[in-house]
Amino acid sequence: MQAEIGKVYDGKVTGVLKFGAFVEMEDGVSGMVHISEVANEYVNDINDHLQVGQEVKVKVISIAEDGKIALSIKKALPPVQRPAGKKPQNTGRPQKQPPMRNGGNDAVNAPYAASDMPKGPQSFEDMMSRFKKSSDEKLSDMKRNMEGKGRRGSRRK
C-alpha cells in the first residue's frame, strides 16, 4: 500500500513515546502521530489519550523524502460544531496585547490626539512631521517627569 496525503486510514497504535505515537496502517505501513496531532485540546501526557493496541483513525498529513509518514488523529476527526454566534473557547494561553504606556491612557498611547487627526489623504511628509511633533512632546514630558527622581531620599551611610 502506498499512503496518500490527505487520506484517512484505520490504524493500530504500536508504540507510545512522550512526544508521539507510532501507528501501523494497512499492509504494515506505519507512521508517527506527534503529540500535537493527538487531540483538539492540549495534551500534557499522551498516555491519557492513547495506549498500545488501540484502534484509531489517522489522516496522512505529510510524507518526507526519506519515507517517514506524519499522521494526525485530530484531523481525522469530524470538524467540531459550534453553535452559531459563539466564540471559540479560550485555549488557556495568554493573549498578546500591545504594551501600553501610562496605564493604558489612550491620549498617551495614540500617535496624535483625535482633534489633530487629519481629514482626508495626506502626504508622507505631513504624517512624519505630525509623528515627530508628537514624539518630541512625549519625550519632553518624560524628561520633565524624570528630573529630580535620580537620588532623592536614598543616601548611603
Summary of the structure (lengths in Angstrom):
residues: 157
radius of gyration: 28.8
end to end distance: 82.6
largest distance: 82.6
contacts: 305
relative contact order: 0.11
helix: 27%
strand: 21%
